[in-house]
Amino acid sequence: MALSKKSRIVQEYLLKFGLKIEVVEFSESTKTAQEAADAIGCEIGQIVKSLIFRNSKNQGLLFLVSGKNNLNVDKVARNLKIEFKKADADFVKEVTGFSIGGVPPVAHQTKMDTYIDQDLLEYSEIWAAAGMPFSVFKLDSRMLQPLTDGKVIKVN
């Protein structure tokens, strides 16, 4: 079965790195971390939540958070010494090219500062959205940092 347009964008991005990572599309939703874990059959902590925020300069920030965690915005803002707030759906689409529920950790329209939840590195394999609310891809957690040029942080 051919991948949807947005999932193909993610697949082609991953192929540029020579990675043999396959985007998988499900018939059921993988929009939330719990839905994704249920569809895949993995632990919720293995799901990468791609959360987009907006800094005081109106630039996007990407936080890649384990499905088992919530981002403590106040604490992280203090630790990083930056101000940011949750982005609305229009801003997310504008900076990433993807809609909420399908935002992958890669292949965005705009380069963003990226922060990775250290808890994702506890797992050998993690799963991330692949452009649509029903598509995902699996990767070795050690690949997340080099693929995203993200900084590993504590999110809670």
C-alpha positions in Angstrom: 0.0 0.0 0.0 1.3 3.4 -1.0 2.0 5.9 1.8 0.0 9.1 2.2 1.7 12.3 1.0 2.7 13.5 4.4 4.0 10.1 5.5 6.1 9.9 2.2 7.7 13.3 3.1 8.9 11.7 6.4 10.0 8.5 4.7 12.0 10.3 2.1 13.6 12.5 4.8 14.7 9.4 6.7 16.1 7.8 3.5 18.4 10.8 3.0 20.3 9.6 6.1 20.7 6.1 4.6 18.5 4.7 7.4 16.4 1.7 6.7 13.5 2.9 8.7 10.0 2.1 7.4 7.0 4.4 8.0 4.0 2.3 9.0 0.4 3.4 8.5 -2.4 2.0 10.7 -6.1 1.8 10.1 -6.7 3.1 13.6 -5.5 6.4 15.1 -2.1 6.9 16.5 -2.8 10.6 17.3 -2.3 10.3 21.1 0.5 8.6 22.9 -1.9 6.0 24.3 -3.5 5.3 20.9 -0.1 4.9 19.3 1.1 2.5 22.1 -2.1 0.5 21.8 -1.8 0.2 18.0 1.9 -0.6 18.0 1.8 -2.9 21.1 4.6 -1.1 22.9 5.0 0.8 26.2 3.6 4.3 26.3 7.0 5.5 27.3 8.4 4.4 23.9 6.1 6.9 22.1 7.7 10.2 21.1 5.4 13.1 21.6 6.4 16.0 19.3 5.3 19.2 21.1 5.6 22.5 19.4 5.9 25.7 21.4 6.5 29.4 20.5 9.3 31.4 22.0 9.2 35.2 22.7 10.7 35.9 19.2 7.8 34.0 17.6 10.0 31.1 16.7 9.1 27.4 17.0 10.6 25.2 19.6 10.3 21.4 19.4 10.1 19.2 22.5 10.3 15.5 22.0 8.8 14.0 25.1 8.3 10.4 26.2 4.6 9.3 26.1 4.8 8.6 29.9 5.8 12.2 30.7 4.4 15.6 30.7 6.5 18.6 29.9 6.9 20.9 33.0 6.9 24.2 31.0 7.7 26.4 34.0 10.6 24.3 35.2 12.0 23.7 31.7 11.7 27.4 30.9 13.7 28.3 34.0 16.3 25.7 33.4 16.8 26.7 29.7 16.5 30.4 30.6 14.0 31.0 27.8 10.3 32.0 27.7 7.9 29.9 25.6 4.2 29.1 25.4 2.2 26.3 23.7 1.6 26.9 20.0 -1.8 26.9 18.4 -2.7 24.5 15.6 -2.1 27.2 12.9 1.4 27.9 14.1 2.2 24.2 14.4 1.2 23.7 10.7 3.1 26.8 9.6 6.4 25.9 11.2 6.3 22.1 10.7 4.1 21.5 7.6 2.2 18.9 9.6 -1.0 19.0 11.7 -1.2 18.3 15.5 -1.5 14.6 16.1 0.9 13.7 13.2 3.9 16.0 13.8 7.1 13.9 13.3 10.4 14.8 15.1 12.0 15.4 11.6 11.3 16.8 8.1 9.8 20.2 9.3 9.4 23.2 7.0 11.3 25.4 9.5 14.5 24.6 11.5 13.7 24.7 15.2 15.6 24.4 18.4 14.9 20.9 19.6 14.9 19.4 23.1 14.8 15.6 23.8 13.3 14.1 26.9 16.2 12.1 28.5 13.7 9.4 29.4 13.3 8.4 25.8 16.9 7.2 25.9 15.9 4.5 28.4 14.4 2.5 25.6 16.4 0.8 22.8 13.5 1.4 20.4 11.1 4.3 20.2 8.2 5.2 18.0 7.4 8.6 16.5 4.6 10.2 14.4 5.3 10.1 10.7 3.2 13.0 9.3 -0.3 11.7 9.8 -2.5 10.8 12.9 -2.2 7.2 11.8 1.4 6.8 10.7 4.5 6.1 12.8 8.1 4.9 12.5 10.4 3.0 14.8 14.0 4.0 15.4 16.8 3.3 17.8 16.6 5.9 20.5 20.3 6.7 20.1 19.5 8.0 16.5 17.0 10.7 17.8 19.7 13.2 18.8 21.8 13.0 15.6 18.6 13.1 13.4 17.2 16.2 15.1 20.3 17.9 16.4 18.4 18.1 19.7 19.6 18.8 23.2 18.8 16.1 25.8 17.1 17.5 28.8 15.0 16.6 31.8 11.4 17.5 31.1 9.7 17.2 34.5 
